[in-house]
Amino acid sequence: MFDAKKVKEEIVSWIRNYFEENSTPETKAVIGISGGKDSTVAAALCVEALGKNRILGVLMPQGKQEDIDVSYAVCKNLDIDFIEVNIESAVKAIYCELNEKFEQLSKITTMNTPARIRMSTLYAVSGTVGGRVVNTCNFSEDYVGYSTKFGDSAGDFSPLSDLTVTEVKAIGYELGLDPKFIDKTPIDGLCGKSDEENLGFSYAALDRYIRDGICEDADVKVKIDRLHFANLHKIAPMPKFVYPHRSMLNARDSGGGF
């Protein structure tokens, strides 16, 4: 049984410890506010851990965002400072350059580029104010690769990445957040479809399969397994060439002589 109260308190303590060990008392948590449950819950956890004055929300619409009013409402509800940076011109500039070199841009390019520009924006803001970027991914999304490598999957610290969607929602209720933020239909903000429409199955079904290994729909099980294995590269450490003499160099540098 998931103990939301206990886990919430553990995450708050973990965030405090992270900032104590990796920052100064003035360092801010910089977080992209989409209006969805993940960024809302992550921001609320940071508020409880650090205080509202150390949280800076960043709204990043691509042109006109129909539901951006929810993002404003989240910031108002949490009483945190925020800025808005529209990424439309940056996205168009990159596409314009690429269109001069290629006949057609792929769907992967047009879906992932905005997410990576958003992360670049968060790091630009973080570098300006002296902050740490909050990763807001959850375990359910990561499990099936519903994230962009070096986009929304990046960050300096990740309070929710071991929790399923169901568990993130439970944390949100434990925090006392307005249900309209927790139960808002998740959309990627780029193609206009909901997460579940893009995935082809519900988060409830995915979470049950992840935690209990149960999936009554054989076709859904096959799809989840396929997505999981095809996207493991997104959450695995970057493969690297291991220099054969590294162990000797480390021994020498650490005082272990020959």
N, C-alpha and C positions, 0 to 999 in steps of 0.2 A: 504494500500500500504506500503510495507516494505521500510523504509528509510535507506539505507545502510550507507550513510555518517553519519547520526545522530547516528545510533547504533554503528558504528565503533568508533566514538568519545566517546560515553558513555562507551564502553568496555575498551578503553585505559585509561580513567579516573578511572574506577573501578579497573583496574590492579594496577595503581599507588597508589591508596588509600589502596589497600590490602597490598602492600609492605611497605608503610609508617607505617601501623598499625601493621604489623606482621613480620617485619624483620629489618635489618640494611641497611645502604646505600651500603654495600658491598655484600649483599645477592644476589645470582644468581637465575634466573629462569632455572630450569633443565627440558629439554623436549626431549622426544623420537621423533626422526625425521624418519618417515617412507617413506617420499616422497609423501605422499598423501595430499589432500587438507586440512584436519583438522589440522594435525601437522604443516603444512606450514603456514596456516592462523594464528593459535595460536602463532606460533613463531614470525611471522611478527607483530602481535599485541603487543607482549612482547617487541620486539625491539623498536617499536614506543613509548611504555609506559616507558621503562626503559633504553633504549640505548643498542646497540649491545654488549657492553663489559660485560653486566650483564646477557647474555643469553648463556647457554651451551647446545648444541645439543648432543644427545646420539644416535648413530646408533647401532641397535642390531640385526644383521642378525642371522639366525639359520643355520649355515653352509654357503653354497653359496646362495646368494640372487640375482636373475637375474636382478632386477631393482634397485639395491643399488646405481647405478650411479645417479639416480634421487635424492636420499637422499644427496649425495655429492653436487649435483647441487643446491639443496635448501640452504644448509649451505653456499655455495659460493655466491649465489645470495643475501642472507641476510647478508653476511659478518660476520657470527658468529663463535665462536670457537666450535669445536666438537671433540668427541672421538668415537671410535668404540669398542664395546664389543660384541664378538661373543658368543651367548648363547648355542651353540650346545653342548659343553662338559657338561654344567650344566644340560641340558635337558636329555642327554643320561645317566648321572650318576643317576638321579632320576628314569628314566625308568628301568635302570639296577637293582636298588634296589627293585623296585616294581615287576619286572618280577620274582624275586626270591620268592615273597610272593603270587602272583596271577598267574593263568593260562594265563589270557589275560587281557590287559588293554582296557578300554572302549574308544569309540570315544570321549566322553566328556573329559576324562582324557588327551588324546593326543592333543585335540584341545585347552584346557584351560591352561594346565601346562606351555607351552611356554609363554603365555601372562602374567601369574603370575610371571614367572621368569624375564620377561622384567621389570615388575613393581618393583620387588625386586632389580633389577639392577639399576633402576632409583633412588631408595631410597638409595642404597649404594653409588652411585655417589653424590647424594644430601647431604648425611651425611658427605661425604669426603670433599666437597667444601663449605659446609654451604649454602645450597640452599633450594628452594621450588619447589616441583614437579608440573608440569603443567598437568592437566587432559585435554585431547583433544577430548573427546566424544562430539557428537552433539545430539540434541533432537530426530532426526529421528531414529538413531541407538538405543538410550536409550528406545524409545517408544516401539520397538519390541524386545528388549533384545539382540540386536546384539553387545554385549560387554561381557567381562568376569568379574564377581564379584571378587574384589580384584586384578584384572589384569588391563586392560586398563581403567576400570571404576573408578579406584582409583586416588588419587592425592591430592595436598594441596589446589589448587584453580582451578576453571573450567570456562574459559571465553566463551565457546561455547555451553554449555549443554542446554541452552534455545533456541538455534537456529536450524532450520531444515537444511538439506543439501543444499537446494536451497538458504537459507539465508546465510549460511556460504560461499557459492560460491560468492554471491553478495558482501559480506564483502571483500573477496579476490580480486575481481575486483576493489573495492573501494580503496584497499591498493596499487593497481598498480602492483600486482604480475603477473608474466608471466602466461598466460593461460595454458601452458603445465603442470603447477603444479595444477591449479584449476580443470582442466578438465580431469586429469589423471584418467583412469578407476580404481576405488577403489578395492583393493584386500586385503585379510586379511594377506598375507605374510606367511601363514602356509600351506594351502591346495592347493594353486595354482588357486583357483576359485575367480571370482569377487564377491563383496558383493551382487550384484543384482542376480547373479547366485545362491548363497547360500540362499538368501531370497525367491526368486521365484517371485519377482515383482520389479519394478523400484522405485528409490527414488523419482522421480517426482510424481508417483502415490501415494506413501506413504505420501509425503509432502502435496499434495492436500487434502488427506483424513484427515491428522492431523489438518491442518489450516482451511479448508473449509467444512469438513465433507462429501466430495463428492468422490465416488468411483464407476465408472460405471461397473466394473467387480465384480459381486457378490462373485465369488470364492476368488478373491484377498481380498475383504473386510472381508470375514470370516477368512482368513488366518491372516490378520493384527490384527484383534480383538483377535484371539486365541493366537498369539504370545505376544500381549500386556499384556493380563491378566495372561498368564503363566509366564511372566518375571517381573511382578511388584516387586517381591522380590529383584530384583537387584538394584532398585532405591529407595526403601522404607527404612526407618531407620531400623536398626537391632532390631528385637523384643527382649524385655528384660523383665525379671521379676521385677515388681515394689514392692519394700519392703514396706509393709503396714505402717511402722512407719517412713518412710522417711520424711514426711511432718513435723513431730514433731522434728526430728533431724535438718532439715533445719531451722525451726523456732528458735531452741535453738542456732544454730551456727550463725544465723544472728542477734541475740540479742533479738529476740521475746520470752520473758520468758513464763513460765507456770503460 
